[in-house]
């Protein structure tokens, strides 16, 4: 049996970090030896520059030799000159960077940290530090002292120190007492901390696994995870089974917890057909209100204006110099007579032409028109194709971070006669509810989207449900126009929708826009993707590796999953330069990154892609450019960002890229669906390259089973008397 020992040293660099389980391979400098020690184990959020006190054992790996296997880890204040300088220079102390750290340590030696904490005015003796800076360093040190106490408490319970700042911001000096009283609050209050982490703390604190507080939190966690999969509600019996299995408790205890959660108004349980449906309360409110507000809008009188629609169509056809298809003309007529209209259709079916014609006609009648899309990229594209301003829905509704909500609502309606929303397939039930609150009863609502694409990342299947209800006028454009047929991207999108194999060009054809390159082996597929991004596509098609080429993949895990592709492509395309490493994530200047949660305060949303343009260790912030805006992120906010050289196909919705490279292999079989492949190739403007196996392609094309989501919107809308629906 190996002997347990304690090891202390400065974390020099992270070799590997797995975000899912915190497994880390890193290099540690211990004592006066220049030789670095390899440490392996589950380290919660390691940051280079930290001094770590590790407990574990020495092992000999057959391939890598001596290693220290970590069983527990806490961050401690450094006690050596090297450790203090590394600590101060790593960006862990706001206001001090690497150069200044060297000056401060050279001046005060081992007493450096005591000076910063007790006599920050002494820092004035260091070249480059003035009164304001010294005061700021002293103030931030005191704040961080409180945070360090939280950090030590968290690390003692196996929680990443990354979350210490967020917890301190949420709870202040009461952080530790609140967490001790009810650790499960963390899962509800702190972004990034889930039930499993809170449960680990609770177990360490000795909370009974059968305690009511744990079962309630666990049940909410299970329901929230199902919401993250797209469900608006979940059948009660299935929810009870899932929660009981996760928590390892009796079914009856979950029943009791559900009843308690209903009393606390955290959930709603109601009858849906033959089963009982369990909703998180905000989702129930949203779904009921979307149904009621759509019905109210449909039945409200419209603002009348004189128009001869036949003459208007003739006029607009002469204006654009082309004849509209029959379904396009039908859509224009319905847009003028309906209060709510859905226009759906795939690429090349004339949605943009139809929109422009409708805009010209209604602008001639002095109609007030507003246009919006769920994402910034989609709004920008809508502006480009119509020549008129389009906003994100959040900007249209004037989201106010200070007030924590939208300024446009039922009490402050939008000033519009026609509201056009594009890319509606991306809208979840919550956002649709906020939008409908602000639509004036006299206005017409035009919803445009491709129902064959993937549904929204958020809960619900709004566009599909609205169409399925039969309550809203719907025009489906199916004719692919001759000009669009010149693009194999568009032709193949429709072939895939008809369950037909795409027609791909040969690799030697340099003028085509759609290629399928067979690679059955994941290692070979990865090697080819790297070569395409770094060499072949930039050379043959004059594309920029970062700005023009987007790798999209069905899965997060695996050799050609999002995580590994990003690591490989970062190393290939941006291997060196100024960088910051936090919680195992490495960001460098010029890295392509993506926001993965909605941040209303910054007005940056899930799926937005930007570029790292600045890293300021002394200020503990990183600068990201999104189109024409530069946004600051503090160190503690970096968990909102991931590398975006490769993204999941789900995250690509609403965006367009000059070129897309898509691995499609049998290893992805769980995710291989027709609408997934269809969504991926329709994101490309100029070039699609699929890399993978024919077998995987065939699986995806044949699988037209849309992943089922539990939603009640279609049934609520279809109800004969909307006022009587629950």
DOZAFI-927744 format. One line per 5 residues: their letters; for each residue x, y, z of C-alpha. Coordinates in nm, 2 decimals. Example, Ala and Ser with C-alpha at 12.3 -4.5 7.8 and 13.67 -1.06 7.14 Angstrom:
BEGIN
as> 1.23/-0.45/0.78 ~ 1.37/-0.11/0.71
//
This chain:
BEGIN
xxxxx> 0.00/0.00/0.00 ~ 0.14/0.34/-0.11 ~ 0.22/0.59/0.16 ~ 0.01/0.91/0.16 ~ 0.21/1.23/0.17
xxxxx> 0.17/1.61/0.15 ~ 0.33/1.82/-0.13 ~ 0.33/2.20/-0.16 ~ 0.44/2.41/-0.46 ~ 0.36/2.66/-0.73
xxxxx> 0.15/2.55/-1.02 ~ 0.36/2.63/-1.33 ~ 0.14/2.52/-1.61 ~ -0.16/2.30/-1.70 ~ -0.09/2.03/-1.95
xxxxx> -0.45/1.89/-1.97 ~ -0.78/1.98/-1.80 ~ -1.12/1.80/-1.84 ~ -1.40/2.04/-1.76 ~ -1.65/1.77/-1.71
xxxxx> -1.47/1.60/-1.41 ~ -1.18/1.84/-1.34 ~ -0.92/1.57/-1.41 ~ -0.60/1.76/-1.45 ~ -0.24/1.69/-1.56
xxxxx> -0.02/1.98/-1.45 ~ 0.34/2.08/-1.37 ~ 0.43/2.19/-1.02 ~ 0.75/2.36/-0.89 ~ 0.82/2.24/-0.53
xxxxx> 1.10/2.36/-0.31 ~ 1.42/2.49/-0.46 ~ 1.44/2.22/-0.73 ~ 1.43/2.35/-1.09 ~ 1.28/2.01/-1.19
xxxxx> 0.90/2.03/-1.23 ~ 0.68/1.76/-1.08 ~ 0.40/1.61/-1.28 ~ 0.07/1.60/-1.08 ~ -0.24/1.42/-1.19
xxxxx> -0.59/1.41/-1.03 ~ -0.91/1.60/-0.99 ~ -0.81/1.96/-0.92 ~ -1.11/2.20/-0.89 ~ -1.03/2.50/-1.12
xxxxx> -0.65/2.51/-1.11 ~ -0.49/2.84/-1.20 ~ -0.11/2.89/-1.29 ~ 0.06/3.09/-1.02 ~ -0.13/2.95/-0.73
xxxxx> 0.05/2.78/-0.44 ~ -0.12/2.44/-0.39 ~ -0.10/2.21/-0.09 ~ -0.17/1.86/-0.22 ~ -0.23/1.53/-0.04
xxxxx> -0.18/1.21/-0.23 ~ 0.08/0.95/-0.33 ~ 0.37/0.90/-0.56 ~ 0.31/0.66/-0.85 ~ 0.52/0.54/-1.14
xxxxx> 0.34/0.56/-1.48 ~ 0.47/0.31/-1.74 ~ 0.48/0.58/-2.00 ~ 0.54/0.91/-1.82 ~ 0.74/0.80/-1.52
xxxxx> 0.71/0.95/-1.17 ~ 0.39/1.14/-1.10 ~ 0.21/1.27/-0.79 ~ -0.15/1.15/-0.78 ~ -0.36/1.41/-0.60
xxxxx> -0.64/1.31/-0.36 ~ -0.71/1.65/-0.22 ~ -0.60/2.00/-0.30 ~ -0.63/2.35/-0.14 ~ -0.49/2.68/-0.25
xxxxx> -0.27/2.86/0.01 ~ -0.09/3.18/0.02 ~ 0.27/3.14/-0.10 ~ 0.56/3.15/0.15 ~ 0.86/3.16/-0.08
xxxxx> 1.00/3.45/-0.29 ~ 0.94/3.26/-0.61 ~ 0.59/3.17/-0.50 ~ 0.50/3.52/-0.40 ~ 0.62/3.66/-0.73
xxxxx> 0.44/3.40/-0.93 ~ 0.12/3.46/-0.73 ~ 0.12/3.83/-0.77 ~ 0.23/3.82/-1.13 ~ -0.03/3.56/-1.24
xxxxx> -0.33/3.80/-1.24 ~ -0.47/3.66/-0.92 ~ -0.42/4.00/-0.75 ~ -0.59/4.28/-0.94 ~ -0.37/4.58/-1.00
xxxxx> -0.04/4.39/-1.02 ~ 0.11/4.23/-1.33 ~ 0.42/4.02/-1.39 ~ 0.66/4.32/-1.41 ~ 0.52/4.50/-1.11
xxxxx> 0.52/4.17/-0.91 ~ 0.90/4.15/-0.96 ~ 0.95/4.50/-0.84 ~ 0.73/4.46/-0.53 ~ 0.90/4.13/-0.43
xxxxx> 1.24/4.28/-0.49 ~ 1.15/4.56/-0.25 ~ 0.98/4.38/0.03 ~ 1.09/4.02/0.00 ~ 0.91/3.77/0.22
xxxxx> 0.72/4.05/0.38 ~ 0.54/4.15/0.06 ~ 0.20/4.01/0.14 ~ 0.21/4.16/0.49 ~ 0.28/4.50/0.34
xxxxx> -0.01/4.47/0.09 ~ -0.25/4.36/0.36 ~ -0.14/4.58/0.65 ~ 0.05/4.88/0.50 ~ -0.05/4.92/0.14
xxxxx> 0.08/5.28/0.15 ~ 0.43/5.12/0.17 ~ 0.38/5.02/-0.20 ~ 0.44/5.39/-0.29 ~ 0.81/5.31/-0.25
xxxxx> 0.79/5.08/-0.56 ~ 0.86/5.25/-0.89 ~ 0.54/5.28/-1.10 ~ 0.30/5.27/-0.81 ~ 0.12/5.59/-0.72
xxxxx> -0.12/5.67/-0.44 ~ -0.44/5.57/-0.63 ~ -0.29/5.25/-0.74 ~ -0.16/5.16/-0.40 ~ -0.50/5.23/-0.24
xxxxx> -0.67/5.02/-0.51 ~ -0.43/4.72/-0.45 ~ -0.49/4.74/-0.08 ~ -0.87/4.76/-0.12 ~ -0.89/4.47/-0.37
xxxxx> -0.66/4.26/-0.14 ~ -0.91/4.30/0.15 ~ -1.19/4.20/-0.08 ~ -0.99/3.90/-0.20 ~ -0.92/3.81/0.16
xxxxx> -1.29/3.75/0.21 ~ -1.31/3.56/-0.12 ~ -1.00/3.35/-0.02 ~ -1.19/3.24/0.30 ~ -1.48/3.13/0.07
xxxxx> -1.23/2.97/-0.16 ~ -1.06/2.77/0.11 ~ -1.41/2.65/0.23 ~ -1.51/2.55/-0.12 ~ -1.18/2.38/-0.20
xxxxx> -1.21/2.18/0.12 ~ -1.54/2.05/-0.03 ~ -1.40/1.99/-0.37 ~ -1.55/2.29/-0.55 ~ -1.36/2.50/-0.80
xxxxx> -1.21/2.82/-0.67 ~ -1.34/2.99/-0.98 ~ -1.69/3.00/-0.83 ~ -1.57/3.17/-0.50 ~ -1.59/3.52/-0.65
xxxxx> -1.94/3.45/-0.79 ~ -2.06/3.32/-0.45 ~ -1.90/3.62/-0.27 ~ -2.07/3.86/-0.51 ~ -2.41/3.69/-0.45
xxxxx> -2.39/3.65/-0.07 ~ -2.11/3.88/0.05 ~ -1.97/3.83/0.40 ~ -2.25/3.58/0.47 ~ -2.13/3.34/0.20
xxxxx> -2.00/3.06/0.42 ~ -2.29/3.08/0.67 ~ -2.55/3.07/0.38 ~ -2.38/2.78/0.21 ~ -2.36/2.59/0.54
xxxxx> -2.72/2.65/0.61 ~ -2.84/2.53/0.27 ~ -2.58/2.44/0.02 ~ -2.85/2.36/-0.24 ~ -2.91/2.73/-0.28
xxxxx> -2.59/2.74/-0.48 ~ -2.75/2.53/-0.76 ~ -3.03/2.79/-0.79 ~ -2.84/3.11/-0.73 ~ -2.50/3.07/-0.88
xxxxx> -2.45/3.03/-1.26 ~ -2.23/2.73/-1.33 ~ -2.29/2.55/-1.00 ~ -2.52/2.26/-1.04 ~ -2.70/2.02/-0.81
xxxxx> -2.42/1.76/-0.81 ~ -2.16/2.02/-0.68 ~ -2.41/2.15/-0.42 ~ -2.48/1.79/-0.32 ~ -2.12/1.71/-0.28
xxxxx> -2.08/2.00/-0.03 ~ -2.40/1.89/0.15 ~ -2.27/1.53/0.18 ~ -1.93/1.66/0.32 ~ -2.13/1.87/0.57
xxxxx> -2.32/1.56/0.68 ~ -2.67/1.64/0.54 ~ -2.88/1.32/0.54 ~ -2.92/1.18/0.18 ~ -3.29/1.13/0.26
xxxxx> -3.34/1.49/0.38 ~ -3.64/1.67/0.24 ~ -3.42/1.97/0.14 ~ -3.21/1.74/-0.07 ~ -3.49/1.56/-0.24
xxxxx> -3.66/1.89/-0.33 ~ -3.34/2.04/-0.47 ~ -3.27/1.72/-0.66 ~ -3.61/1.71/-0.81 ~ -3.58/2.07/-0.93
xxxxx> -3.24/1.98/-1.07 ~ -3.38/1.68/-1.27 ~ -3.67/1.90/-1.41 ~ -3.42/2.18/-1.49 ~ -3.20/1.93/-1.68
xxxxx> -3.50/1.82/-1.88 ~ -3.58/2.18/-1.96 ~ -3.22/2.22/-2.09 ~ -3.30/1.93/-2.33 ~ -3.59/2.14/-2.46
xxxxx> -3.89/2.01/-2.27 ~ -4.14/2.27/-2.13 ~ -4.29/2.02/-1.90 ~ -4.23/1.65/-1.81 ~ -4.47/1.37/-1.72
xxxxx> -4.51/1.34/-1.35 ~ -4.45/0.96/-1.33 ~ -4.14/0.98/-1.54 ~ -4.00/1.27/-1.34 ~ -4.06/1.08/-1.02
xxxxx> -3.87/0.78/-1.16 ~ -3.58/0.99/-1.28 ~ -3.55/1.19/-0.95 ~ -3.57/0.87/-0.74 ~ -3.30/0.70/-0.94
xxxxx> -3.07/1.00/-0.92 ~ -3.12/1.06/-0.55 ~ -3.14/0.69/-0.46 ~ -3.45/0.74/-0.25 ~ -3.80/0.59/-0.25
xxxxx> -4.06/0.71/-0.50 ~ -4.29/0.82/-0.22 ~ -4.03/1.07/-0.10 ~ -4.02/1.23/-0.44 ~ -4.40/1.25/-0.43
xxxxx> -4.39/1.44/-0.10 ~ -4.12/1.67/-0.24 ~ -4.33/1.75/-0.54 ~ -4.63/1.85/-0.32 ~ -4.40/2.07/-0.12
xxxxx> -4.26/2.24/-0.43 ~ -4.62/2.31/-0.55 ~ -4.69/2.48/-0.22 ~ -4.37/2.69/-0.26 ~ -4.50/2.78/-0.61
xxxxx> -4.17/2.66/-0.77 ~ -4.36/2.41/-0.99 ~ -4.71/2.37/-1.14 ~ -4.88/2.03/-1.19 ~ -5.17/2.00/-1.43
xxxxx> -5.35/1.75/-1.65 ~ -5.22/1.71/-2.01 ~ -5.43/1.46/-2.19 ~ -5.40/1.13/-2.00 ~ -5.10/1.23/-1.79
xxxxx> -5.00/1.48/-1.53 ~ -4.75/1.74/-1.65 ~ -4.50/1.90/-1.42 ~ -4.38/2.25/-1.51 ~ -4.13/2.49/-1.36
xxxxx> -4.36/2.78/-1.28 ~ -4.20/3.04/-1.52 ~ -4.24/2.80/-1.81 ~ -4.61/2.73/-1.72 ~ -4.68/3.10/-1.71
xxxxx> -4.50/3.15/-2.04 ~ -4.68/2.87/-2.22 ~ -5.03/2.97/-2.10 ~ -4.97/3.34/-2.19 ~ -4.82/3.27/-2.53
xxxxx> -5.14/3.07/-2.62 ~ -5.37/3.34/-2.48 ~ -5.19/3.63/-2.63 ~ -5.17/3.47/-2.98 ~ -5.55/3.41/-2.96
xxxxx> -5.61/3.76/-2.85 ~ -5.40/3.90/-3.13 ~ -5.57/3.68/-3.39 ~ -5.91/3.80/-3.28 ~ -5.83/4.17/-3.23
xxxxx> -5.95/4.41/-3.51 ~ -5.67/4.52/-3.74 ~ -5.59/4.87/-3.84 ~ -5.76/4.92/-4.17 ~ -5.59/5.09/-4.47
xxxxx> -5.72/5.10/-4.83 ~ -5.53/4.87/-5.06 ~ -5.60/4.69/-5.39 ~ -5.38/4.39/-5.33 ~ -5.39/4.27/-5.69
xxxxx> -5.27/4.60/-5.82 ~ -5.01/4.62/-5.54 ~ -4.87/4.28/-5.65 ~ -4.85/4.39/-6.01 ~ -4.67/4.71/-5.91
xxxxx> -4.42/4.53/-5.69 ~ -4.35/4.28/-5.97 ~ -4.28/4.55/-6.21 ~ -4.06/4.73/-5.95 ~ -3.84/4.42/-5.89
xxxxx> -3.85/4.31/-6.26 ~ -3.97/3.95/-6.19 ~ -4.29/3.76/-6.14 ~ -4.37/3.62/-5.80 ~ -4.46/3.26/-5.76
xxxxx> -4.82/3.17/-5.68 ~ -4.73/3.08/-5.32 ~ -4.54/3.41/-5.28 ~ -4.84/3.61/-5.40 ~ -5.07/3.41/-5.17
xxxxx> -4.84/3.49/-4.88 ~ -4.86/3.87/-4.95 ~ -5.24/3.85/-4.97 ~ -5.25/3.67/-4.63 ~ -5.00/3.92/-4.48
xxxxx> -5.24/4.20/-4.56 ~ -5.55/4.02/-4.43 ~ -5.43/3.81/-4.14 ~ -5.34/3.93/-3.79 ~ -5.08/3.65/-3.74
xxxxx> -4.91/3.47/-4.03 ~ -4.64/3.21/-4.04 ~ -4.42/3.19/-4.35 ~ -4.19/2.88/-4.36 ~ -3.97/2.73/-4.63
xxxxx> -3.62/2.60/-4.69 ~ -3.33/2.79/-4.86 ~ -3.38/2.91/-5.21 ~ -3.77/2.92/-5.18 ~ -3.79/3.30/-5.20
xxxxx> -3.86/3.40/-4.84 ~ -3.63/3.70/-4.88 ~ -3.79/3.82/-5.20 ~ -4.13/3.78/-5.05 ~ -4.03/3.99/-4.74
xxxxx> -3.89/4.26/-4.96 ~ -4.20/4.28/-5.17 ~ -4.42/4.30/-4.87 ~ -4.20/4.57/-4.72 ~ -4.22/4.78/-5.04
xxxxx> -4.60/4.75/-5.05 ~ -4.67/4.83/-4.69 ~ -4.42/5.12/-4.68 ~ -4.61/5.28/-4.96 ~ -4.91/5.27/-4.73
xxxxx> -4.71/5.43/-4.45 ~ -4.73/5.13/-4.23 ~ -4.49/5.13/-3.93 ~ -4.28/4.82/-3.96 ~ -4.04/4.67/-3.71
xxxxx> -3.81/4.37/-3.78 ~ -3.61/4.15/-3.54 ~ -3.44/3.81/-3.50 ~ -3.34/3.61/-3.20 ~ -2.96/3.66/-3.25
xxxxx> -2.73/3.94/-3.34 ~ -2.60/3.76/-3.65 ~ -2.95/3.68/-3.77 ~ -3.06/4.04/-3.72 ~ -2.75/4.16/-3.91
xxxxx> -2.83/3.93/-4.20 ~ -3.19/4.04/-4.21 ~ -3.07/4.40/-4.23 ~ -2.84/4.31/-4.52 ~ -3.10/4.13/-4.73
xxxxx> -3.38/4.38/-4.68 ~ -3.18/4.71/-4.66 ~ -3.38/4.80/-4.35 ~ -3.29/4.81/-3.98 ~ -3.34/4.48/-3.80
xxxxx> -3.27/4.43/-3.43 ~ -3.23/4.15/-3.19 ~ -3.55/4.07/-3.01 ~ -3.38/4.18/-2.68 ~ -3.30/4.52/-2.83
xxxxx> -3.64/4.55/-2.99 ~ -3.80/4.50/-2.65 ~ -3.54/4.73/-2.49 ~ -3.39/4.50/-2.23 ~ -3.27/4.69/-1.92
xxxxx> -3.00/4.53/-1.71 ~ -3.06/4.78/-1.43 ~ -3.43/4.70/-1.41 ~ -3.38/4.33/-1.49 ~ -3.64/4.31/-1.76
xxxxx> -3.78/4.44/-2.08 ~ -3.90/4.80/-2.10 ~ -4.14/4.71/-2.38 ~ -4.43/4.51/-2.24 ~ -4.81/4.51/-2.20
xxxxx> -4.78/4.85/-2.03 ~ -4.54/5.00/-2.29 ~ -4.63/4.85/-2.63 ~ -4.42/4.86/-2.94 ~ -4.52/5.14/-3.19
xxxxx> -4.58/4.93/-3.50 ~ -4.85/4.82/-3.75 ~ -4.64/4.52/-3.86 ~ -4.38/4.32/-3.66 ~ -4.17/4.08/-3.86
xxxxx> -3.97/3.82/-3.67 ~ -3.72/3.61/-3.87 ~ -3.56/3.27/-3.77 ~ -3.85/3.19/-3.54 ~ -3.74/2.83/-3.52
xxxxx> -3.48/2.96/-3.27 ~ -3.73/3.12/-3.04 ~ -3.80/2.94/-2.71 ~ -4.13/2.97/-2.52 ~ -3.99/3.23/-2.27
xxxxx> -3.87/3.48/-2.54 ~ -4.19/3.43/-2.74 ~ -4.39/3.53/-2.43 ~ -4.19/3.85/-2.38 ~ -4.24/3.94/-2.74
xxxxx> -4.61/3.89/-2.75 ~ -4.65/4.10/-2.44 ~ -4.53/4.40/-2.64 ~ -4.72/4.35/-2.97 ~ -5.01/4.61/-3.00
xxxxx> -5.35/4.44/-3.05 ~ -5.40/4.63/-3.38 ~ -5.07/4.51/-3.53 ~ -5.00/4.22/-3.76 ~ -4.74/3.97/-3.65
xxxxx> -4.54/3.79/-3.93 ~ -4.33/3.49/-3.82 ~ -4.07/3.37/-4.06 ~ -3.86/3.06/-4.02 ~ -3.76/2.72/-4.15
xxxxx> -3.96/2.45/-3.96 ~ -3.72/2.18/-4.08 ~ -3.43/2.32/-3.89 ~ -3.33/2.22/-3.54 ~ -3.56/2.36/-3.27
xxxxx> -3.46/2.63/-3.02 ~ -3.17/2.57/-2.78 ~ -3.41/2.69/-2.51 ~ -3.73/2.51/-2.40 ~ -4.02/2.46/-2.64
xxxxx> -4.08/2.40/-3.01 ~ -4.26/2.73/-3.07 ~ -4.27/2.75/-3.45 ~ -4.36/2.38/-3.50 ~ -4.63/2.40/-3.23
xxxxx> -4.79/2.71/-3.38 ~ -4.81/2.55/-3.72 ~ -4.93/2.22/-3.57 ~ -5.21/2.39/-3.38 ~ -5.39/2.49/-3.70
xxxxx> -5.49/2.82/-3.53 ~ -5.25/3.04/-3.72 ~ -5.25/3.10/-4.10 ~ -4.94/2.93/-4.25 ~ -4.78/2.95/-4.59
xxxxx> -4.52/2.69/-4.67 ~ -4.29/2.78/-4.96 ~ -4.17/2.47/-5.14 ~ -4.06/2.58/-5.49 ~ -3.68/2.62/-5.53
xxxxx> -3.61/2.89/-5.78 ~ -3.39/2.85/-6.08 ~ -3.11/3.08/-5.95 ~ -3.10/2.89/-5.62 ~ -3.07/2.56/-5.81
xxxxx> -2.72/2.67/-5.92 ~ -2.60/2.62/-5.56 ~ -2.54/2.26/-5.47 ~ -2.57/2.37/-5.10 ~ -2.93/2.46/-5.16
xxxxx> -3.00/2.16/-5.39 ~ -2.85/1.92/-5.14 ~ -3.04/2.07/-4.84 ~ -3.36/1.99/-5.02 ~ -3.23/1.65/-5.13
xxxxx> -3.16/1.56/-4.77 ~ -3.50/1.68/-4.67 ~ -3.64/1.44/-4.93 ~ -3.44/1.15/-4.78 ~ -3.20/1.16/-5.07
xxxxx> -2.82/1.14/-5.06 ~ -2.65/1.47/-5.14 ~ -2.46/1.51/-5.47 ~ -2.10/1.61/-5.40 ~ -1.82/1.74/-5.62
xxxxx> -1.49/1.57/-5.67 ~ -1.20/1.71/-5.47 ~ -1.03/1.82/-5.79 ~ -1.32/2.04/-5.88 ~ -1.21/2.39/-5.75
xxxxx> -1.53/2.57/-5.85 ~ -1.79/2.36/-5.66 ~ -1.95/2.46/-5.33 ~ -2.03/2.12/-5.18 ~ -1.79/1.84/-5.11
xxxxx> -1.80/1.51/-4.92 ~ -1.47/1.36/-4.84 ~ -1.48/1.00/-4.70 ~ -1.28/0.93/-4.39 ~ -1.41/0.64/-4.18
xxxxx> -1.14/0.66/-3.91 ~ -1.17/0.94/-3.65 ~ -0.80/1.00/-3.64 ~ -0.79/1.05/-4.02 ~ -1.09/1.27/-4.01
xxxxx> -0.93/1.49/-3.75 ~ -0.61/1.52/-3.95 ~ -0.80/1.61/-4.26 ~ -1.01/1.88/-4.08 ~ -0.69/2.04/-3.95
xxxxx> -0.54/2.04/-4.29 ~ -0.85/2.19/-4.45 ~ -0.87/2.47/-4.20 ~ -0.50/2.56/-4.19 ~ -0.39/2.49/-4.55
xxxxx> -0.62/2.37/-4.82 ~ -0.92/2.60/-4.78 ~ -0.72/2.92/-4.73 ~ -0.51/2.83/-5.03 ~ -0.77/2.71/-5.27
xxxxx> -1.06/2.93/-5.18 ~ -0.88/3.23/-5.03 ~ -1.06/3.19/-4.69 ~ -0.93/3.31/-4.36 ~ -0.88/3.02/-4.12
xxxxx> -1.06/3.19/-3.83 ~ -1.30/3.44/-3.98 ~ -1.43/3.25/-4.27 ~ -1.42/2.88/-4.18 ~ -1.65/2.74/-3.91
xxxxx> -1.61/2.38/-3.80 ~ -1.94/2.24/-3.67 ~ -1.99/1.90/-3.52 ~ -2.28/1.69/-3.38 ~ -2.11/1.61/-3.05
xxxxx> -1.91/1.76/-2.76 ~ -1.71/1.45/-2.68 ~ -1.48/1.24/-2.88 ~ -1.19/1.29/-3.11 ~ -1.39/1.50/-3.35
xxxxx> -1.62/1.65/-3.08 ~ -1.63/2.02/-2.99 ~ -1.38/2.00/-2.70 ~ -1.10/1.82/-2.87 ~ -1.14/2.00/-3.20
xxxxx> -1.10/2.33/-3.03 ~ -0.79/2.22/-2.84 ~ -0.64/2.09/-3.17 ~ -0.73/2.39/-3.38 ~ -0.62/2.64/-3.12
xxxxx> -0.28/2.47/-3.11 ~ -0.26/2.47/-3.49 ~ -0.40/2.82/-3.57 ~ -0.31/3.02/-3.26 ~ -0.03/2.84/-3.08
xxxxx> 0.15/3.12/-2.90 ~ 0.10/3.47/-2.77 ~ -0.03/3.65/-2.46 ~ -0.27/3.42/-2.28 ~ -0.48/3.37/-1.97
xxxxx> -0.56/3.04/-1.81 ~ -0.85/3.01/-1.57 ~ -1.01/2.69/-1.44 ~ -0.82/2.50/-1.70 ~ -0.94/2.71/-2.00
xxxxx> -0.67/2.89/-2.20 ~ -0.75/3.20/-2.40 ~ -0.50/3.38/-2.62 ~ -0.50/3.70/-2.81 ~ -0.68/3.65/-3.15
xxxxx> -0.86/3.33/-3.03 ~ -1.21/3.28/-3.17 ~ -1.45/3.24/-2.87 ~ -1.82/3.20/-2.81 ~ -2.06/3.31/-2.54
xxxxx> -2.24/3.01/-2.39 ~ -2.50/3.18/-2.17 ~ -2.72/3.48/-2.21 ~ -2.57/3.79/-2.04 ~ -2.83/4.06/-2.05
xxxxx> -2.61/4.31/-1.88 ~ -2.34/4.29/-2.15 ~ -2.60/4.23/-2.42 ~ -2.41/3.92/-2.53 ~ -2.61/3.61/-2.59
xxxxx> -2.58/3.23/-2.61 ~ -2.41/3.15/-2.94 ~ -2.25/3.49/-3.01 ~ -1.90/3.45/-3.16 ~ -1.62/3.70/-3.10
xxxxx> -1.25/3.75/-3.10 ~ -1.01/3.80/-2.81 ~ -0.85/4.14/-2.87 ~ -0.70/4.21/-2.53 ~ -0.58/4.05/-2.21
xxxxx> -0.50/4.27/-1.91 ~ -0.37/4.07/-1.61 ~ -0.34/4.37/-1.38 ~ -0.70/4.46/-1.44 ~ -0.80/4.09/-1.43
xxxxx> -1.00/4.12/-1.75 ~ -1.01/4.00/-2.11 ~ -1.15/4.20/-2.40 ~ -1.37/4.04/-2.67 ~ -1.47/4.20/-2.99
xxxxx> -1.82/4.12/-3.11 ~ -1.87/4.28/-3.46 ~ -1.84/4.65/-3.37 ~ -1.84/4.62/-2.99 ~ -1.56/4.54/-2.74
xxxxx> -1.68/4.38/-2.42 ~ -1.49/4.34/-2.09 ~ -1.49/4.01/-1.90 ~ -1.35/3.97/-1.55 ~ -1.15/3.66/-1.46
xxxxx> -1.46/3.53/-1.27 ~ -1.67/3.56/-1.59 ~ -1.45/3.35/-1.81 ~ -1.67/3.04/-1.75 ~ -1.92/3.22/-1.99
xxxxx> -1.67/3.18/-2.28 ~ -1.54/2.88/-2.47 ~ -1.32/2.85/-2.78 ~ -1.52/2.86/-3.10 ~ -1.29/2.72/-3.37
xxxxx> -1.54/2.44/-3.35 ~ -1.89/2.46/-3.23 ~ -2.19/2.23/-3.19 ~ -2.44/2.23/-3.48 ~ -2.71/2.33/-3.22
xxxxx> -2.51/2.65/-3.14 ~ -2.49/2.75/-3.51 ~ -2.86/2.83/-3.54 ~ -2.93/3.17/-3.68 ~ -2.58/3.22/-3.81
xxxxx> -2.42/3.20/-4.15 ~ -2.05/3.14/-4.24 ~ -1.87/3.17/-4.57 ~ -1.75/2.80/-4.53 ~ -1.85/2.52/-4.29
xxxxx> -1.66/2.20/-4.23 ~ -1.87/1.92/-4.07 ~ -1.74/1.59/-3.94 ~ -2.01/1.32/-3.96 ~ -1.90/0.98/-3.83
xxxxx> -2.06/0.67/-3.69 ~ -1.94/0.77/-3.34 ~ -2.20/1.04/-3.35 ~ -2.49/0.80/-3.41 ~ -2.68/0.92/-3.10
xxxxx> -2.71/1.27/-3.26 ~ -2.74/1.17/-3.62 ~ -3.07/1.32/-3.74 ~ -3.19/1.46/-4.07 ~ -3.27/1.81/-3.93
xxxxx> -2.92/1.82/-3.76 ~ -2.74/1.76/-4.10 ~ -2.99/2.00/-4.28 ~ -2.92/2.27/-4.02 ~ -2.54/2.23/-4.06
xxxxx> -2.52/2.26/-4.43 ~ -2.77/2.55/-4.45 ~ -2.54/2.76/-4.23 ~ -2.29/2.79/-4.52 ~ -2.30/3.08/-4.77
xxxxx> -2.03/2.97/-5.01 ~ -1.89/2.63/-4.92 ~ -1.97/2.30/-4.74 ~ -1.73/2.02/-4.68 ~ -1.85/1.71/-4.51
xxxxx> -1.59/1.48/-4.37 ~ -1.68/1.13/-4.26 ~ -1.84/0.80/-4.36 ~ -2.12/0.72/-4.60 ~ -2.28/0.50/-4.33
xxxxx> -2.30/0.79/-4.09 ~ -2.44/1.01/-4.36 ~ -2.71/0.75/-4.44 ~ -2.80/0.71/-4.08 ~ -2.86/1.09/-4.05
xxxxx> -3.06/1.12/-4.37 ~ -3.29/0.83/-4.29 ~ -3.35/0.94/-3.93 ~ -3.63/1.19/-3.97 ~ -3.75/1.13/-3.61
xxxxx> -3.75/1.48/-3.45 ~ -3.64/1.46/-3.09 ~ -3.96/1.47/-2.90 ~ -4.02/1.76/-2.66 ~ -4.29/1.78/-2.41
xxxxx> -4.48/2.10/-2.48 ~ -4.84/2.19/-2.44 ~ -4.86/2.50/-2.67 ~ -5.01/2.33/-2.97 ~ -5.29/2.18/-2.76
xxxxx> -5.36/2.51/-2.58 ~ -5.38/2.69/-2.91 ~ -5.61/2.43/-3.06 ~ -5.85/2.45/-2.77 ~ -6.19/2.56/-2.89
xxxxx> -6.23/2.82/-2.62 ~ -5.88/2.96/-2.53 ~ -6.03/3.14/-2.23 ~ -6.11/2.80/-2.07 ~ -5.77/2.64/-2.11
x> -5.57/2.59/-1.79
//
